[in-house]
Amino acid sequence: MFIRAKAPLRISFAGGGTDIPPYPQIEEGCVICATINKYAYGSLRTTTNHQINIKSLDFNIFLHCKTDEALLYNGKLDLIKAAILKFEGNKSQGFDLFLHSDAPPGSGLGSSSTMMVILVGLLKEYKKIPLTDYEIANLAYIIERQDLGIKGGMQDQYAATFGGFNFIEFLGDRVIVNPLRISQDVLNELEHNLLLCYTGKTRVSDNIINDQVNRFKMREDECVSGMKRLKQIAVEMKNVLLRRELNKFGELLYEAWKNKKKMSGKISNNQIDEMYDAAIKNGAIGGKITGAGGGGYMLFYCPFEKKHRVAKVLKEMGGIITEFGFEFYGLQTWLVNEN
């Protein structure tokens, strides 16, 4: 029997960084984000040979081990090993696991956390453990951030699990996912005017996040004020979307980017700054990096009649334009019987 799973990647509009501990425990954070029609995929095929076979298409890595062998962290597929250990999968009769994502790790679309959500979805079905969406997202967060110690926030796990357009609040030890009922004409206009551009480079976010967290802990004025303003922008952005004020949405993206850069000097670099300035010069109203920074994808809001100009100059600078639409389903799992 096959167990299949898919979950969407996300774009973050404002508030990213306020979901990274210890900020939510001290100040409370919030983000506004949406999932898109780019996905992480997984398949788990049950076997009886007491072997665990893992294939990661993204890393082109194959791993084979017996179910009674210890899974050791060695920098190869540790994310997958941690999920298996959490569910005690190595005590099973065995299974084959196949994983793939539409975006590479370090892209800024939450691909690593989305893959962890996929793993939790597959393994909870395999072990027949009933979990709510909140429990799935929280468990994915615990495995990735606490068990493995990978630096980052909480929004990606909840975005991938729930799907859709959400305003997510991080209130100390609680997370609240608020789905936004945005009218179809606004969604159409956003898809029409938003431009997603891959910079051509992935990034390792640990150093950026460590710098950001350390600056917040030291209460550096610029970092603290930037994060406070990002929370306010997330709330304002939610309101302007519900009021259909899309030019204001673009202006808030611009302001979000200015305040995000206050959190750490590592968030931007010369390439990103040059691409951003060129996009604004050619008609974009606002934009930002979609993840921690340093590389990955950039998102711009452009009046549609100027979008082609922005796309042209970004492509000339080495950017890769990526078409997308919004996705309103989160994690999905299903069973397939072999014929």
Beta strands, then each sheet from edge to edge (+ up, - down):
strand 1: 2-14
strand 2: 29-46
strand 3: 51-56
strand 4: 61-66
strand 5: 95-101
strand 6: 165-171
strand 7: 174-179
strand 8: 194-198
strand 9: 286-289
strand 10: 297-301
strand 11: 320-322
strand 12: 332-336
sheet 1: 4+ 3- 5- 2+ 1- 12+
sheet 2: 4+ 3- 5- 2+ 6- 7+
sheet 3: 9+ 10- 8+ 11-
end
